[in-house]
């Protein structure tokens, strides 16, 4: 009977894959597009969560950078070792939250996304890096048929589904891009020779990218609307209780109580 990997072993294998030439090429492409899609502003507290050791917050203007890892501490960074489903950070405590392929390799992507949205402060930005199921990587995934190996065992969630989840959580998509149009060859030399496919892909077959990047914002208006709904519920409850209280006072005044 084959040995079934534990969650910790899966995360470690995933981190090892992101250190390969193909993993580094994918990460480099994500960083390039993040610099273009992320609004240029100051983020007091920035959080990165996901496999690998690449720093997505390197060029972010911030006071505090926190790296959430599922397997071990990361060098001299401010690191938190935690399961991705239960992040030990306070509500509204981060101004920027980067999910670096976290949703691709977790059993509960909706739970992770909801945790990140809860931790994100009003007007904060959420970044989601993902693998595209309908692009060239998704096609290769079908042909390889080795879904127990990295990175083919990922969730490969459609962009539209992520956008729907983001909208349901009260966030607004403000930017993003499709990227990495080269086939997933393991050799960096081959990937360099096929660099022309990036320009051609963006022009001629934009829907066949291997990965995508989304940027969403948590509007303060949503927070005010939620508070307004709660206040309206309390007001309705008080109005329902007032006749009962008035009736109780009249009964006491009549000497029945």
C-alpha positions as CSV (number, residue, x, y, z in Angstrom):
1,X,0.0,0.0,0.0
2,X,1.6,3.4,-1.0
3,X,2.5,5.8,1.7
4,X,0.1,8.7,1.9
5,X,1.8,12.0,2.6
6,X,0.9,14.0,5.6
7,X,-0.1,17.7,5.2
8,X,3.4,18.8,6.5
9,X,5.1,16.5,3.9
10,X,3.0,17.9,1.1
11,X,3.9,21.5,2.1
12,X,7.6,20.6,2.2
13,X,7.4,19.0,-1.2
14,X,5.6,22.0,-2.6
15,X,8.3,24.3,-1.2
16,X,11.0,22.2,-2.8
17,X,9.1,22.4,-6.2
18,X,9.0,26.2,-6.0
19,X,12.8,26.1,-5.7
20,X,13.1,24.3,-9.1
21,X,13.8,26.2,-12.3
22,X,10.2,26.0,-13.4
23,X,8.9,27.1,-10.0
24,X,11.3,30.0,-9.9
25,X,10.3,31.1,-13.4
26,X,6.6,31.0,-12.4
27,X,7.3,33.1,-9.2
28,X,9.4,35.6,-11.1
29,X,6.6,36.1,-13.6
30,X,4.1,36.6,-10.7
31,X,6.4,39.2,-9.1
32,X,6.7,41.1,-12.3
33,X,2.9,41.3,-12.8
34,X,2.3,42.1,-9.1
35,X,4.5,45.2,-9.4
36,X,2.2,46.4,-12.2
37,X,-1.2,45.4,-10.7
38,X,-0.7,46.5,-7.1
39,X,-1.6,50.1,-6.3
40,X,1.4,52.2,-5.4
41,X,0.7,53.1,-1.8
42,X,2.0,52.6,1.8
43,X,0.9,49.4,3.6
44,X,1.5,49.6,7.3
45,X,1.3,45.8,7.9
46,X,1.8,43.4,5.0
47,X,1.3,39.6,5.2
48,X,2.4,36.9,2.8
49,X,1.2,33.4,3.0
50,X,2.1,30.4,0.8
51,X,4.7,27.9,-0.1
52,X,8.3,28.7,-1.1
53,X,10.8,31.2,0.2
54,X,10.3,33.9,-2.5
55,X,9.6,37.3,-1.0
56,X,6.5,38.9,-2.6
57,X,6.7,41.8,-0.2
58,X,10.3,42.8,-1.1
59,X,9.4,45.9,-3.0
60,X,6.3,46.8,-0.9
61,X,6.5,50.0,1.1
62,X,5.5,48.8,4.6
63,X,6.4,49.1,8.3
64,X,5.9,45.4,9.2
65,X,6.1,42.3,7.0
66,X,4.7,39.0,8.3
67,X,5.3,35.7,6.6
68,X,2.9,32.8,7.4
69,X,4.4,29.4,6.7
70,X,2.9,26.0,7.3
71,X,6.2,24.1,7.8
72,X,9.0,26.2,9.3
73,X,10.4,29.6,10.0
74,X,11.9,31.7,7.2
75,X,15.3,33.1,7.9
76,X,15.4,36.5,9.6
77,X,11.9,37.4,8.6
78,X,9.0,37.9,11.0
79,X,7.5,34.5,10.5
80,X,4.5,32.7,11.8
81,X,4.2,28.9,11.6
82,X,0.5,28.1,11.2
83,X,-2.0,26.1,9.3
84,X,-3.4,28.1,6.5
85,X,-7.0,27.5,7.7
86,X,-6.5,29.2,11.1
87,X,-4.2,32.2,10.8
88,X,-3.3,33.6,14.2
89,X,-3.7,37.3,13.3
90,X,-6.3,39.7,14.5
91,X,-9.3,41.0,12.6
92,X,-8.6,44.0,10.4
93,X,-4.9,43.9,11.2
94,X,-3.3,43.7,7.8
95,X,-3.3,46.4,5.1
96,X,-2.0,44.0,2.4
97,X,-2.4,40.2,2.2
98,X,-0.7,38.2,-0.5
99,X,-1.9,34.6,-1.1
100,X,1.0,33.2,-3.1
101,X,-0.5,30.1,-4.6
102,X,-2.1,29.3,-1.3
103,X,-5.5,28.6,-2.7
104,X,-4.0,26.2,-5.2
105,X,-2.6,23.9,-2.6
106,X,-5.0,23.8,0.3
107,X,-8.0,21.4,0.8
108,X,-10.2,24.3,1.8
109,X,-9.6,27.3,-0.4
110,X,-12.8,29.1,0.5
111,X,-11.9,28.9,4.2
112,X,-8.4,30.3,3.6
113,X,-9.8,33.1,1.5
114,X,-12.4,34.0,4.2
115,X,-9.6,34.0,6.8
116,X,-7.6,36.4,4.7
117,X,-10.5,38.7,4.1
118,X,-11.3,38.8,7.8
119,X,-7.7,39.8,8.7
120,X,-7.6,42.4,6.0
121,X,-8.3,46.0,7.1
122,X,-10.8,48.3,5.4
123,X,-9.3,49.8,2.2
124,X,-6.6,47.0,2.4
125,X,-5.6,45.0,-0.7
126,X,-5.8,41.3,-1.2
127,X,-3.6,39.6,-3.8
128,X,-4.3,36.1,-5.1
129,X,-1.8,34.2,-7.3
130,X,-3.2,31.1,-8.9
131,X,-2.8,28.5,-11.6
132,X,-5.2,28.7,-14.6
133,X,-7.1,25.4,-15.2
134,X,-8.1,26.3,-18.8
135,X,-4.7,27.5,-20.0
136,X,-1.6,25.7,-21.2
137,X,-0.7,24.4,-17.8
138,X,-4.2,23.0,-17.3
139,X,-3.9,21.2,-20.7
140,X,-0.6,19.7,-19.7
141,X,-2.0,18.6,-16.4
142,X,-4.6,16.5,-18.3
143,X,-1.9,14.9,-20.5
144,X,0.6,14.2,-17.7
145,X,-2.0,12.4,-15.6
146,X,0.3,12.4,-12.6
147,X,-1.9,14.5,-10.2
148,X,-0.1,13.1,-7.1
149,X,3.0,15.1,-8.2
150,X,3.7,18.8,-7.9
151,X,2.4,21.1,-9.3
152,X,-0.3,18.9,-11.0
153,X,-2.1,18.0,-7.8
154,X,-3.2,21.6,-7.2
155,X,-6.8,22.9,-7.2
156,X,-6.4,24.9,-10.4
157,X,-9.4,27.2,-9.6
158,X,-10.9,29.3,-12.4
159,X,-10.5,33.0,-12.2
160,X,-14.2,33.6,-12.3
161,X,-14.8,31.4,-9.3
162,X,-12.2,33.4,-7.3
163,X,-13.8,36.6,-8.3
164,X,-17.2,35.3,-7.2
165,X,-15.8,34.3,-3.8
166,X,-14.1,37.7,-3.4
167,X,-17.3,39.5,-4.2
168,X,-19.3,37.5,-1.7
169,X,-16.8,38.4,1.0
170,X,-17.4,42.1,0.3
171,X,-14.2,42.8,-1.7
172,X,-14.0,44.5,-5.0
173,X,-11.6,43.3,-7.8
174,X,-9.5,46.3,-8.9
175,X,-6.8,44.7,-11.1
176,X,-5.0,41.6,-12.2
177,X,-3.4,39.9,-15.2
178,X,-3.0,36.6,-17.0
179,X,0.6,35.5,-17.4
180,X,3.1,32.7,-18.1
181,X,2.2,31.5,-21.6
182,X,5.2,29.2,-21.9
183,X,4.7,25.4,-21.6
184,X,5.8,24.0,-18.2
185,X,9.3,22.8,-19.2
186,X,11.6,22.0,-16.3
187,X,14.7,23.4,-18.0
188,X,15.5,27.1,-17.6
189,X,17.4,27.1,-20.8
190,X,14.3,26.0,-22.8
191,X,12.1,28.5,-20.8
192,X,14.4,31.3,-21.8
193,X,14.3,30.3,-25.5
194,X,10.5,30.4,-25.4
195,X,10.3,33.8,-23.7
196,X,8.8,35.2,-27.0
197,X,5.6,33.3,-26.2
198,X,4.9,35.7,-23.3
199,X,4.4,38.6,-25.7
200,X,2.7,36.5,-28.3
201,X,0.4,34.9,-25.7
202,X,-0.8,38.2,-24.3
203,X,-1.6,39.4,-27.9
204,X,-3.0,36.3,-29.6
205,X,-4.2,33.8,-27.0
206,X,-4.7,35.6,-23.6
207,X,-7.1,33.0,-22.3
208,X,-4.4,30.2,-22.5
209,X,-2.1,31.6,-19.8
210,X,-0.6,29.2,-17.2
211,X,-1.3,31.5,-14.2
212,X,-3.2,34.6,-13.1
213,X,-2.9,37.3,-10.5
214,X,-5.9,39.1,-9.0
215,X,-5.9,42.2,-6.8
216,X,-9.0,43.1,-4.7
217,X,-9.8,45.9,-2.2
218,X,-11.8,45.7,1.0
219,X,-13.9,48.8,0.8
220,X,-14.7,50.7,4.0
221,X,-18.2,51.2,2.6
222,X,-18.9,47.5,3.1
223,X,-18.0,47.7,6.7
224,X,-20.3,50.7,7.2
225,X,-23.1,48.8,5.5
226,X,-22.7,45.8,7.7
227,X,-22.8,48.1,10.8
228,X,-25.8,49.9,9.4
229,X,-27.6,46.5,9.0
230,X,-26.8,45.5,12.6
231,X,-28.0,48.9,13.8
232,X,-31.2,48.5,11.9
233,X,-31.8,45.0,13.4
234,X,-31.2,46.4,16.9
235,X,-33.6,49.3,16.2
236,X,-36.3,46.9,15.0
237,X,-35.8,44.7,18.1
238,X,-36.2,47.8,20.3
239,X,-39.4,48.8,18.6
240,X,-40.9,45.3,19.0
241,X,-39.9,45.4,22.7
242,X,-41.4,48.9,23.4
243,X,-45.1,47.8,23.3
244,X,-44.4,44.9,25.6
245,X,-42.6,47.2,28.1
246,X,-45.5,49.8,27.9
247,X,-48.1,47.1,28.4
248,X,-46.1,45.8,31.4
249,X,-46.1,49.4,32.9
250,X,-49.8,49.8,32.5
251,X,-50.4,46.4,34.2
252,X,-48.3,47.4,37.1
253,X,-50.1,50.8,37.3
254,X,-53.5,49.0,37.4
255,X,-52.4,47.0,40.5
256,X,-52.4,43.6,38.8
257,X,-48.8,43.0,39.6
